[in-house]
Amino acid sequence: MQKEPSYGAGIWHFATYVDRYATDGYGDPRTVLDAIKLAGAVGDLSVVDLNWPFPPGNISTSEVKDALAAEGLRAIAVTPEFYTGAFAKGGFTNPDPAVRQRAIDLVAASAEVGRELGVDYIKLWPGQDGYDYPFQADYNDLWDKSVSAVRELAQSFPDLKFAIEYKPREPRNRMVFSSVARTLLAIEDMGVDNVGVLLDFGHSLYGGETPAEAARMAMARNKLFAIDVNDNFRGWDDDMVVGSVHLLETFEFFFALRDAGWDGVWQLDQFPFREDSVEAARAGIRTMRAFHHALNNLDREALAAAQSAQDALGAQRIAKQALYRALAESETL
């Protein structure tokens, strides 16, 4: 029987959202301090990943530390915002050397904040690094700039971990770090020990991967530094509540992580546009807790035998027996 895991969430889970139609937003604007208070109201969260600069941009690190302490939370990561419109042509890959340096400096400043907060890692999501059209860019140049920038940061902060969150696209039509394989290859080219992968379940789905297999690939190389859990319809990064669409694949993802000895935080990356953010977090945690309960009751010997024979129906039957029983009991977990 495994001990109760730790659960976390990106602080943006408790923000308000806009899209290209509802540019006036879904709900009233919230500061990071407002979001921390909502995260504390969930009851089962122990850590949060924080955007930096702290929105709306005029909030100090000491104010954030006090707010976290008041809610019994810890900052697990800082996510620097070098993916905004100011970096429309790229952060690490921008054709303007001054803008590239500004992106590196912003991440470095976030690392200093991370040190002060005692985070586990700095999350890198270079959303603007990539291209949109054929012939737009020299692919080797984009690769070299991306690898060099992350290597420089990792060497400048050898006491910190950097976790690259890969994604196939958005906001760029094609991103440099677009898959687990490309990201692992880039990390190999960097030649540093303190850079790894943040595997977002939804990004992996959206990119046509099998998330359980992607997790195995990263863990086999000791490069899985963090995970985010959510769901989508595979056509877009919908950031829906955990297990709301791909229930069995999410369970397989949890199985792969547990089977490989994952002992990190199980972290939500959900965007409850129209749902109550606190209740959406509780729903996600309730489902994750059901997955863990199901893993405790999974007939592993029977599953191993079915997998050895590549008996698809037998293996699914064994997984479903454990999963559906746990889900039925999830309201009491």
LINCORLIN-V960432 format. One record per pair of residues at least 24 apart in sequence whose C-alpha atoms are under 6 Angstrom apart, sorted by sequence separation. I is the first residue (numbers start at 1). J is the second residue. If there is no record, write none. Layout:
[[I;J] [I;J]]
This chain:
[[31;55] [298;322] [31;56] [297;322] [47;73] [49;75] [197;223] [46;73] [47;74] [48;75] [49;76] [51;78] [52;79] [80;107] [196;223] [197;224] [198;225] [200;227] [47;75] [48;76] [49;77] [50;78] [51;79] [52;80] [196;224] [197;225] [198;226] [199;227] [200;228] [201;229] [202;230] [206;234] [294;322] [47;76] [49;78] [50;79] [51;80] [196;225] [198;227] [202;231] [205;234] [241;270] [294;323] [80;110] [240;270] [40;71] [239;270] [163;195] [239;271] [294;326] [161;194] [162;195] [163;196] [164;197] [165;198] [161;195] [163;197] [164;198] [163;198] [78;114] [93;129] [167;203] [290;326] [8;45] [11;48] [290;327] [7;45] [8;46] [10;48] [11;49] [90;128] [229;267] [7;46] [8;47] [9;48] [10;49] [11;50] [90;129] [123;162] [124;163] [151;190] [168;207] [228;267] [229;268] [230;269] [8;48] [121;161] [122;162] [123;163] [124;164] [125;165] [132;172] [228;268] [229;269] [230;270] [290;330] [121;162] [131;172] [132;173] [212;253] [228;269] [77;119] [130;172] [211;253] [242;284] [76;119] [77;120] [83;126] [131;174] [147;190] [241;284] [75;119] [76;120] [77;121] [78;122] [79;123] [83;127] [127;171] [128;172] [130;174] [212;256] [77;122] [83;128] [130;175] [129;175] [130;176] [93;142] [93;145] [92;146] [42;278] [13;270] [7;265] [9;267] [13;271] [6;265] [7;266] [8;267] [9;268] [10;269] [7;267] [14;277] [1;296]]
